[in-house]
């Protein structure tokens, strides 16, 4: 059965703090000095985007 998702549904992503499952976009933020501290905070608080 084919599952249909709405245009605003994000599939395969959840908030979390598992560094091994971080999305590439989250990892890229770690090399931008202006975003590094906020990204580290999001990881520690388990709010970063990780793959399911």
HTML snippet that shows the backbone in 3Dmol.js (N, CA, C, O; Angstrom):
<script src="https://3Dmol.org/build/3Dmol-min.js"></script>
<div id="view" style="width:600px;height:400px;position:relative"></div>
<script>
const pdb = `
ATOM      1  N   UNK A   1       0.845  -1.170   0.000  1.00  0.00           N
ATOM      2  CA  UNK A   1       0.000   0.000   0.000  1.00  0.00           C
ATOM      3  C   UNK A   1       0.896   1.240   0.000  1.00  0.00           C
ATOM      4  O   UNK A   1       1.828   1.332   0.799  1.00  0.00           O
ATOM      5  N   UNK A   2       0.625   2.163  -0.865  1.00  0.00           N
ATOM      6  CA  UNK A   2       1.384   3.404  -0.937  1.00  0.00           C
ATOM      7  C   UNK A   2       0.858   4.371   0.117  1.00  0.00           C
ATOM      8  O   UNK A   2      -0.347   4.582   0.249  1.00  0.00           O
ATOM      9  N   UNK A   3       1.796   4.954   0.867  1.00  0.00           N
ATOM     10  CA  UNK A   3       1.421   5.921   1.896  1.00  0.00           C
ATOM     11  C   UNK A   3       1.593   7.316   1.320  1.00  0.00           C
ATOM     12  O   UNK A   3       2.639   7.651   0.765  1.00  0.00           O
ATOM     13  N   UNK A   4       0.564   8.113   1.457  1.00  0.00           N
ATOM     14  CA  UNK A   4       0.613   9.481   0.960  1.00  0.00           C
ATOM     15  C   UNK A   4       0.768  10.429   2.139  1.00  0.00           C
ATOM     16  O   UNK A   4       0.040  10.339   3.128  1.00  0.00           O
ATOM     17  N   UNK A   5       1.721  11.332   2.020  1.00  0.00           N
ATOM     18  CA  UNK A   5       1.956  12.323   3.064  1.00  0.00           C
ATOM     19  C   UNK A   5       1.641  13.700   2.509  1.00  0.00           C
ATOM     20  O   UNK A   5       1.765  13.949   1.310  1.00  0.00           O
ATOM     21  N   UNK A   6       1.231  14.591   3.404  1.00  0.00           N
ATOM     22  CA  UNK A   6       0.981  15.969   3.000  1.00  0.00           C
ATOM     23  C   UNK A   6       2.281  16.685   2.681  1.00  0.00           C
ATOM     24  O   UNK A   6       3.366  16.206   3.011  1.00  0.00           O
ATOM     25  N   UNK A   7       2.163  17.817   2.045  1.00  0.00           N
ATOM     26  CA  UNK A   7       3.349  18.579   1.664  1.00  0.00           C
ATOM     27  C   UNK A   7       4.125  19.092   2.868  1.00  0.00           C
ATOM     28  O   UNK A   7       5.322  19.357   2.761  1.00  0.00           O
ATOM     29  N   UNK A   8       3.464  19.238   4.010  1.00  0.00           N
ATOM     30  CA  UNK A   8       4.148  19.753   5.184  1.00  0.00           C
ATOM     31  C   UNK A   8       4.609  18.650   6.137  1.00  0.00           C
ATOM     32  O   UNK A   8       5.104  18.952   7.222  1.00  0.00           O
ATOM     33  N   UNK A   9       4.458  17.380   5.757  1.00  0.00           N
ATOM     34  CA  UNK A   9       4.909  16.272   6.593  1.00  0.00           C
ATOM     35  C   UNK A   9       6.403  16.042   6.394  1.00  0.00           C
ATOM     36  O   UNK A   9       6.890  16.021   5.264  1.00  0.00           O
ATOM     37  N   UNK A  10       7.119  15.871   7.492  1.00  0.00           N
ATOM     38  CA  UNK A  10       8.536  15.532   7.437  1.00  0.00           C
ATOM     39  C   UNK A  10       8.640  14.069   7.847  1.00  0.00           C
ATOM     40  O   UNK A  10       8.278  13.701   8.964  1.00  0.00           O
ATOM     41  N   UNK A  11       9.133  13.247   6.944  1.00  0.00           N
ATOM     42  CA  UNK A  11       9.186  11.812   7.180  1.00  0.00           C
ATOM     43  C   UNK A  11      10.634  11.386   7.356  1.00  0.00           C
ATOM     44  O   UNK A  11      11.501  11.781   6.577  1.00  0.00           O
ATOM     45  N   UNK A  12      10.897  10.578   8.382  1.00  0.00           N
ATOM     46  CA  UNK A  12      12.234  10.052   8.601  1.00  0.00           C
ATOM     47  C   UNK A  12      13.134  10.958   9.416  1.00  0.00           C
ATOM     48  O   UNK A  12      14.340  10.725   9.498  1.00  0.00           O
ATOM     49  N   UNK A  13      12.558  11.995  10.023  1.00  0.00           N
ATOM     50  CA  UNK A  13      13.332  12.943  10.831  1.00  0.00           C
ATOM     51  C   UNK A  13      12.600  13.162  12.145  1.00  0.00           C
ATOM     52  O   UNK A  13      11.374  13.264  12.181  1.00  0.00           O
ATOM     53  N   UNK A  14      13.379  13.234  13.230  1.00  0.00           N
ATOM     54  CA  UNK A  14      12.806  13.516  14.538  1.00  0.00           C
ATOM     55  C   UNK A  14      13.803  14.339  15.344  1.00  0.00           C
ATOM     56  O   UNK A  14      14.993  14.350  15.028  1.00  0.00           O
ATOM     57  N   UNK A  15      13.333  15.026  16.379  1.00  0.00           N
ATOM     58  CA  UNK A  15      14.273  15.748  17.229  1.00  0.00           C
ATOM     59  C   UNK A  15      15.055  14.761  18.090  1.00  0.00           C
ATOM     60  O   UNK A  15      14.507  13.757  18.547  1.00  0.00           O
ATOM     61  N   UNK A  16      16.326  15.046  18.308  1.00  0.00           N
ATOM     62  CA  UNK A  16      17.138  14.164  19.131  1.00  0.00           C
ATOM     63  C   UNK A  16      18.534  14.712  19.321  1.00  0.00           C
ATOM     64  O   UNK A  16      18.866  15.793  18.835  1.00  0.00           O
ATOM     65  N   UNK A  17      19.348  13.953  20.036  1.00  0.00           N
ATOM     66  CA  UNK A  17      20.706  14.386  20.329  1.00  0.00           C
ATOM     67  C   UNK A  17      21.759  13.370  19.966  1.00  0.00           C
ATOM     68  O   UNK A  17      22.913  13.505  20.372  1.00  0.00           O
ATOM     69  N   UNK A  18      21.386  12.344  19.204  1.00  0.00           N
ATOM     70  CA  UNK A  18      22.332  11.302  18.802  1.00  0.00           C
ATOM     71  C   UNK A  18      23.222  11.841  17.684  1.00  0.00           C
ATOM     72  O   UNK A  18      22.773  12.012  16.551  1.00  0.00           O
ATOM     73  N   UNK A  19      24.489  12.106  18.015  1.00  0.00           N
ATOM     74  CA  UNK A  19      25.407  12.721  17.056  1.00  0.00           C
ATOM     75  C   UNK A  19      25.583  11.850  15.816  1.00  0.00           C
ATOM     76  O   UNK A  19      25.756  12.375  14.716  1.00  0.00           O
ATOM     77  N   UNK A  20      25.540  10.556  15.971  1.00  0.00           N
ATOM     78  CA  UNK A  20      25.712   9.655  14.842  1.00  0.00           C
ATOM     79  C   UNK A  20      24.568   9.685  13.845  1.00  0.00           C
ATOM     80  O   UNK A  20      24.722   9.228  12.713  1.00  0.00           O
ATOM     81  N   UNK A  21      23.422  10.218  14.250  1.00  0.00           N
ATOM     82  CA  UNK A  21      22.257  10.273  13.364  1.00  0.00           C
ATOM     83  C   UNK A  21      21.897  11.691  12.937  1.00  0.00           C
ATOM     84  O   UNK A  21      20.850  11.901  12.324  1.00  0.00           O
ATOM     85  N   UNK A  22      22.747  12.670  13.251  1.00  0.00           N
ATOM     86  CA  UNK A  22      22.457  14.057  12.865  1.00  0.00           C
ATOM     87  C   UNK A  22      22.337  14.180  11.356  1.00  0.00           C
ATOM     88  O   UNK A  22      23.079  13.539  10.611  1.00  0.00           O
ATOM     89  N   UNK A  23      21.410  15.000  10.913  1.00  0.00           N
ATOM     90  CA  UNK A  23      21.268  15.267   9.488  1.00  0.00           C
ATOM     91  C   UNK A  23      22.461  16.098   9.010  1.00  0.00           C
ATOM     92  O   UNK A  23      23.042  16.854   9.789  1.00  0.00           O
ATOM     93  N   UNK A  24      22.825  15.960   7.740  1.00  0.00           N
ATOM     94  CA  UNK A  24      23.945  16.743   7.201  1.00  0.00           C
ATOM     95  C   UNK A  24      23.783  18.254   7.416  1.00  0.00           C
ATOM     96  O   UNK A  24      24.772  18.957   7.624  1.00  0.00           O
ATOM     97  N   UNK A  25      22.568  18.745   7.369  1.00  0.00           N
ATOM     98  CA  UNK A  25      22.343  20.181   7.583  1.00  0.00           C
ATOM     99  C   UNK A  25      22.745  20.599   8.995  1.00  0.00           C
ATOM    100  O   UNK A  25      23.284  21.687   9.195  1.00  0.00           O
ATOM    101  N   UNK A  26      22.481  19.732   9.970  1.00  0.00           N
ATOM    102  CA  UNK A  26      22.873  20.030  11.355  1.00  0.00           C
ATOM    103  C   UNK A  26      24.393  19.981  11.494  1.00  0.00           C
ATOM    104  O   UNK A  26      24.979  20.827  12.169  1.00  0.00           O
ATOM    105  N   UNK A  27      25.031  19.006  10.868  1.00  0.00           N
ATOM    106  CA  UNK A  27      26.490  18.906  10.923  1.00  0.00           C
ATOM    107  C   UNK A  27      27.145  20.122  10.280  1.00  0.00           C
ATOM    108  O   UNK A  27      28.159  20.618  10.773  1.00  0.00           O
ATOM    109  N   UNK A  28      26.574  20.598   9.194  1.00  0.00           N
ATOM    110  CA  UNK A  28      27.136  21.758   8.500  1.00  0.00           C
ATOM    111  C   UNK A  28      27.097  23.003   9.381  1.00  0.00           C
ATOM    112  O   UNK A  28      27.976  23.860   9.286  1.00  0.00           O
ATOM    113  N   UNK A  29      26.092  23.104  10.227  1.00  0.00           N
ATOM    114  CA  UNK A  29      25.985  24.269  11.113  1.00  0.00           C
ATOM    115  C   UNK A  29      27.121  24.318  12.129  1.00  0.00           C
ATOM    116  O   UNK A  29      27.435  25.387  12.653  1.00  0.00           O
ATOM    117  N   UNK A  30      27.736  23.178  12.411  1.00  0.00           N
ATOM    118  CA  UNK A  30      28.823  23.139  13.391  1.00  0.00           C
ATOM    119  C   UNK A  30      30.087  23.833  12.895  1.00  0.00           C
ATOM    120  O   UNK A  30      30.927  24.218  13.708  1.00  0.00           O
ATOM    121  N   UNK A  31      30.242  24.000  11.602  1.00  0.00           N
ATOM    122  CA  UNK A  31      31.447  24.644  11.070  1.00  0.00           C
ATOM    123  C   UNK A  31      31.243  26.136  10.799  1.00  0.00           C
ATOM    124  O   UNK A  31      32.166  26.820  10.359  1.00  0.00           O
ATOM    125  N   UNK A  32      30.043  26.634  11.061  1.00  0.00           N
ATOM    126  CA  UNK A  32      29.768  28.068  10.912  1.00  0.00           C
ATOM    127  C   UNK A  32      29.875  28.687  12.306  1.00  0.00           C
ATOM    128  O   UNK A  32      29.039  28.416  13.168  1.00  0.00           O
ATOM    129  N   UNK A  33      30.898  29.517  12.533  1.00  0.00           N
ATOM    130  CA  UNK A  33      31.120  30.056  13.883  1.00  0.00           C
ATOM    131  C   UNK A  33      29.879  30.696  14.510  1.00  0.00           C
ATOM    132  O   UNK A  33      29.655  30.551  15.712  1.00  0.00           O
ATOM    133  N   UNK A  34      29.074  31.398  13.716  1.00  0.00           N
ATOM    134  CA  UNK A  34      27.883  32.057  14.254  1.00  0.00           C
ATOM    135  C   UNK A  34      26.805  31.063  14.686  1.00  0.00           C
ATOM    136  O   UNK A  34      25.944  31.413  15.493  1.00  0.00           O
ATOM    137  N   UNK A  35      26.831  29.844  14.173  1.00  0.00           N
ATOM    138  CA  UNK A  35      25.792  28.851  14.473  1.00  0.00           C
ATOM    139  C   UNK A  35      26.270  27.732  15.386  1.00  0.00           C
ATOM    140  O   UNK A  35      25.457  26.952  15.883  1.00  0.00           O
ATOM    141  N   UNK A  36      27.570  27.640  15.614  1.00  0.00           N
ATOM    142  CA  UNK A  36      28.134  26.501  16.341  1.00  0.00           C
ATOM    143  C   UNK A  36      27.555  26.344  17.746  1.00  0.00           C
ATOM    144  O   UNK A  36      27.108  25.252  18.097  1.00  0.00           O
ATOM    145  N   UNK A  37      27.550  27.396  18.557  1.00  0.00           N
ATOM    146  CA  UNK A  37      27.055  27.277  19.931  1.00  0.00           C
ATOM    147  C   UNK A  37      25.576  26.920  19.977  1.00  0.00           C
ATOM    148  O   UNK A  37      25.164  26.093  20.790  1.00  0.00           O
ATOM    149  N   UNK A  38      24.777  27.532  19.117  1.00  0.00           N
ATOM    150  CA  UNK A  38      23.345  27.214  19.102  1.00  0.00           C
ATOM    151  C   UNK A  38      23.116  25.764  18.679  1.00  0.00           C
ATOM    152  O   UNK A  38      22.238  25.092  19.220  1.00  0.00           O
ATOM    153  N   UNK A  39      23.891  25.288  17.726  1.00  0.00           N
ATOM    154  CA  UNK A  39      23.756  23.901  17.275  1.00  0.00           C
ATOM    155  C   UNK A  39      24.158  22.938  18.383  1.00  0.00           C
ATOM    156  O   UNK A  39      23.481  21.933  18.603  1.00  0.00           O
ATOM    157  N   UNK A  40      25.245  23.228  19.081  1.00  0.00           N
ATOM    158  CA  UNK A  40      25.657  22.382  20.208  1.00  0.00           C
ATOM    159  C   UNK A  40      24.586  22.369  21.296  1.00  0.00           C
ATOM    160  O   UNK A  40      24.320  21.326  21.894  1.00  0.00           O
ATOM    161  N   UNK A  41      23.972  23.523  21.553  1.00  0.00           N
ATOM    162  CA  UNK A  41      22.891  23.589  22.538  1.00  0.00           C
ATOM    163  C   UNK A  41      21.730  22.707  22.111  1.00  0.00           C
ATOM    164  O   UNK A  41      21.173  21.969  22.923  1.00  0.00           O
ATOM    165  N   UNK A  42      21.362  22.782  20.824  1.00  0.00           N
ATOM    166  CA  UNK A  42      20.250  21.972  20.318  1.00  0.00           C
ATOM    167  C   UNK A  42      20.555  20.480  20.440  1.00  0.00           C
ATOM    168  O   UNK A  42      19.658  19.689  20.732  1.00  0.00           O
ATOM    169  N   UNK A  43      21.799  20.093  20.220  1.00  0.00           N
ATOM    170  CA  UNK A  43      22.181  18.684  20.349  1.00  0.00           C
ATOM    171  C   UNK A  43      22.061  18.248  21.806  1.00  0.00           C
ATOM    172  O   UNK A  43      21.477  17.205  22.101  1.00  0.00           O
ATOM    173  N   UNK A  44      22.615  19.048  22.714  1.00  0.00           N
ATOM    174  CA  UNK A  44      22.579  18.710  24.144  1.00  0.00           C
ATOM    175  C   UNK A  44      21.144  18.644  24.654  1.00  0.00           C
ATOM    176  O   UNK A  44      20.815  17.781  25.468  1.00  0.00           O
ATOM    177  N   UNK A  45      20.297  19.541  24.186  1.00  0.00           N
ATOM    178  CA  UNK A  45      18.894  19.572  24.616  1.00  0.00           C
ATOM    179  C   UNK A  45      18.017  18.618  23.807  1.00  0.00           C
ATOM    180  O   UNK A  45      16.796  18.605  23.965  1.00  0.00           O
ATOM    181  N   UNK A  46      18.640  17.826  22.947  1.00  0.00           N
ATOM    182  CA  UNK A  46      17.950  16.828  22.128  1.00  0.00           C
ATOM    183  C   UNK A  46      16.875  17.459  21.240  1.00  0.00           C
ATOM    184  O   UNK A  46      15.783  16.910  21.088  1.00  0.00           O
ATOM    185  N   UNK A  47      17.195  18.615  20.657  1.00  0.00           N
ATOM    186  CA  UNK A  47      16.280  19.309  19.754  1.00  0.00           C
ATOM    187  C   UNK A  47      16.804  19.340  18.320  1.00  0.00           C
ATOM    188  O   UNK A  47      16.139  19.872  17.431  1.00  0.00           O
ATOM    189  N   UNK A  48      17.978  18.780  18.090  1.00  0.00           N
ATOM    190  CA  UNK A  48      18.557  18.775  16.742  1.00  0.00           C
ATOM    191  C   UNK A  48      17.800  17.770  15.870  1.00  0.00           C
ATOM    192  O   UNK A  48      17.170  16.849  16.389  1.00  0.00           O
ATOM    193  N   UNK A  49      17.860  17.941  14.570  1.00  0.00           N
ATOM    194  CA  UNK A  49      17.198  17.031  13.633  1.00  0.00           C
ATOM    195  C   UNK A  49      18.076  15.806  13.388  1.00  0.00           C
ATOM    196  O   UNK A  49      19.219  15.923  12.948  1.00  0.00           O
ATOM    197  N   UNK A  50      17.521  14.629  13.680  1.00  0.00           N
ATOM    198  CA  UNK A  50      18.240  13.376  13.463  1.00  0.00           C
ATOM    199  C   UNK A  50      17.402  12.458  12.578  1.00  0.00           C
ATOM    200  O   UNK A  50      16.176  12.558  12.533  1.00  0.00           O
ATOM    201  N   UNK A  51      18.086  11.570  11.884  1.00  0.00           N
ATOM    202  CA  UNK A  51      17.398  10.592  11.034  1.00  0.00           C
ATOM    203  C   UNK A  51      16.773   9.516  11.908  1.00  0.00           C
ATOM    204  O   UNK A  51      17.313   9.160  12.955  1.00  0.00           O
ATOM    205  N   UNK A  52      15.640   9.008  11.470  1.00  0.00           N
ATOM    206  CA  UNK A  52      14.944   7.947  12.205  1.00  0.00           C
ATOM    207  C   UNK A  52      15.534   6.612  11.826  1.00  0.00           C
ATOM    208  O   UNK A  52      15.095   5.578  12.329  1.00  0.00           O
TER     209      UNK A  52
END
`;
const viewer = $3Dmol.createViewer("view");
viewer.addModel(pdb, "pdb");
viewer.setStyle({}, {cartoon: {color: "spectrum"}});
viewer.zoomTo();
viewer.render();
</script>
